[in-house]
Amino acid sequence: MTYILVKSMVYSLYKKQRILYFSSLGYKSSTIRKLLAKEGMTASRWGIIKFLKRYRNTGTIARTPGSGRPSKITPEIKAFVDEQMINDDETTAYQLHTLLNSRGYPLSISTVLRCRKALGWTFRGSAYCQLIRDVNKVKRLEFAREYLHESQDPNGFFDVIWTDETTVQLECHRRFACHRQGERPRNKPRAKHPVKVHVWAGISHKGRAGICIFEGIMKAPLFTDILEVSLLPFINASYPNSHRLMMDNDPKHSSRHAREFMLGKDIFWWKTPPESPDANPIENLWHEMKEYSRREVKPRTKDELVNGILQFWDTVDVQKCQKYIRHLRKVLPRIIELRGDATGY
């Protein structure tokens, strides 16, 4: 004898309504099955009988809870897991497993993972942000409130030149890559001590300023030489009447040598709060530049690294500069919302 296993079918709401309609007209289950088939719907005779019987017993066409084994994840366990994750978001599934077992809840690792996921928690790499001291949170909040209106203006910060330095190292691969399931990821070579260069540049509503690529430690004399070569020509050409130079509060920027140079060259340093890289749009441009180097250039020598940086700088047009500057319309309200704390932008 041959047995055929028939999988139970879950009827749609419309199909249930049609079955009830035909039943109210006095049709038997076999006739209802044929009428449904004419409408392009499939249902077994025995399934129609069971549905009508369940409807007479419950008075509803909604699905009823199953009669299987009760879940091991009780409300008490959910409350404990949620509270633990709120207090320490770095708690791993194995640590949760140990804590639950010590409290008399013998759950498996897979059950703990399922519970954490059901509560909406996911495990991913930590998102880092600038460490901000309390005294500087107050200064950031005052700055955001003072310039909030200007950040919402399409022409806001029109005369500001946003400058900064960054370090770019020789990387010829992206941080993430795909591989087939069941196969080992492809190894990506990386130097133990990769070559590094430093970059200084600036952007504004009128486009990019000059760029300077250098090695070694930047001290005040080198900094003023960079301003002389890479910034002053841009100011004279694009902002001959007035401007605001934005840069962080690094000691070489605030040194007496640098202050005397800027005073003698009529460079107006627009002071911004310390520990505020999220309030400088060029920081996001640095991220794009490093991704461009890893993805497009894939440098293997210092010359290729430097040429790749210069190639990227040629792509920085007025539209790209303005796009990053407009990002402040999101940053400043967020600073106010967080009472001066780091925004993560």
Disulfide bonds with the S-S distance in Angstrom:
none
